[in-house]
Amino acid sequence: MGTRMFSESAIERIEKEYKEWLQDYEKALQKLPERLERFSTVSDMEVKNLYTPLDIKNKDYMEDIGFPGCYPFTRGVQTTMYRARLWTMRMFAGLGTAEQTNERFHYLISHGETGLSVAFDFPTLMGYDTDSSLARGECGRCGVAIDTIEDMQRLFAGINLEEVTTSMTINPPASVIWAMYIANAENEGFSRKKLGGTIQNDCLKEFIAQKTLMLPPEPSIRLVVDTVEFGTKEVPRWNTISISGYHIREAGATAVQELAFTIYDGITYVEECIKRGLNVDDFAGRLSFFWNSHIDFFEEIAKMRAARRMWARIMKNRFKAQNPRSMMCRFHVQTAGCSLTAQEPYNNIIRTTTEALAAILGGCQSLHTNSLDEVYMIPSEFAVKIALRTQQILAYEVGVANVIDPLAGSYYVEALTDRMEEEANEYIRKLDEMGGMVAAIEKNYPQMEIADSAYRFQQQIERGEKVVIGINMFPSEIPPLEVLKIDPEIERLQIERLHKFKERRNKVKLQKALDELRRRCEGKPCWENNVMPALIEAVKAGATEQECCDVYREVFGTYTDPASF
C-alpha cells in the first residue's frame, strides 16, 4: 500500500491556487523584474521561482523518504544521528616530516579533534621514496613523507591506535601504506582486529580525476579487492575503500556527475569483490564514500540525500544485499577546496562555514573543514584552529544537530533530491551500456564530461553569470597571506635517515619477503595470493614504500594517462 503525501483533491486545489499566484507574480515582475535572466545552481541546474507540493505530488513517504536508520536511508544511516553522537571532526593534516605532522595531530587532538586524517606528499602518493630522482624537491611539501615503517612509527608516536580512527588519503600505494600502518600498530602492541579507520584506496577516481597514477586499471582494481578481502577477514573495523567523489568534483564535475561517477565506481568495486568470491553482506558494510560539499547550499544537501537513497536501492536491487548495513551509504565530507579564493582569503571562512553546514544537514558521518589559507599552502595552526572551531560552533552552539534531517519534506529539497537521483541514474545507464567504468575510462568518457563541465563553469564566471565575491564582483586589494615554506633541509635529512634505515636491514630476510610479494602478484587473484600478508611481512622486514611499489610496477606494468581534447 502506498503512502502518498498528498491526496488528489489537495493537489487539485493547490494547482488552482498556484495558477492564480503565478498571475500575481507576473504582475509584480512588471513593476520590478527579476534580478537575473536565469536562476541556477552552481552546477547550472536551473531552479524554479517557487516549489510546492506539486513538485513532489507523486512522492511516497515510506518508499522515498522514510525514517532515519531505515531503508532507503534518505534521512540518515543512523537512527539517532547527531542527537546521540556528533559526526567525527577529522581535520586533514600532513606537512614536512613525520615528527612535524605528529605534532599537528597532538595539537588538533588537544583542541577537540575526534579523528585523524593523513595527507601524504606527492612522492608517497605516487609510490616513490624520498631518495628517488623522481621525488626531488617534493619532500613534505603537500603532506608528510612516509618511506618506511619507522616513519609510520614517528607519525603516530604517543597516539592510541585502538582508540582513535585514522583516515589515510592514499590511492595507488594504499595497500603498502596500510600494511605499514598495521605492522607499526602490531609492533606497538595494538591488535589489528581493533584498528579503526579508512584508506581512500579508490583507484578508479584517479583515472577519472586526480591522476596520481601508477598501474593500469585492471591490476589496480585487483589490489583494491585484495585490501577488501583482507580487511573483511583480518581488520573488521576498517573501511577498506573510501569511494571518492571529492576529487571528481574538484576537477570540475557538476554535483550530478560527482554523484553518478562515484556511485558507479562503487558498483564496480562491489562487482569485482563478488567475482573474487566474497559475499556482498560480508564486505559491503565496510565500504564508505567521500563527498565534496560545494558552495551551493541546497544542491549539496540534496546530493547527499540522493546518494544514500541511490546506494540503498542499488545494493538491494542490483546486488541482492540482505543486511541493511550493506545498503548504508556512510560518508566523509570535505568542504570544497576549489571554492576557495586566493583573493580576499578571509572570505573563505564564510564559504567553509556554509559548506560545512550543508554537509551536516546532508547527514555526514565525518567532516573536514578547509582552512582559510589552504588555497596558498599547507594550513597554518592559526587557520586550522579556526576551521576546527567552525565545526565545533556548528555542533554545539547553532542547534543544527538537535533535529534529525530537519529539511526533509521541504518541497525544494525533496524535488532537488529526486532530480539528482534521476539525472545520476541516466549516467549510470550510459555507463552500463558502455560496458562499465573501466571501458568508459578507456573511451575517456567521464574525463571529457568533467572537462566540459569545468570549461562551462569557468566561462560562466568570466561572463559574470556565476558570482564569486572578491573575484568578479566587489573585488578589492587585500595583501596576500604570508606563505608557509617547507625547509629544503627536510629533504636532505629524510634521505639521510632513509639511507641509514636501509643499511641496518637484514638483506636476506628482506629479499625473501619481497620475493613472496612478487610471487603473490604473479599468481591468480585469490586469498592464497592476497598481497596484504606479504606486504605486512615485507615492511616489517624493512621494505620501503618504493621497493614494494616497484614490485607492483615490474609485475603489472605502469600506466600513463593518454592526452585527450
Summary of the structure (lengths in Angstrom):
residues: 565
radius of gyration: 24.4
end to end distance: 51.4
largest distance: 86.4
contacts: 1962
relative contact order: 0.13
helix: 54%
strand: 9%
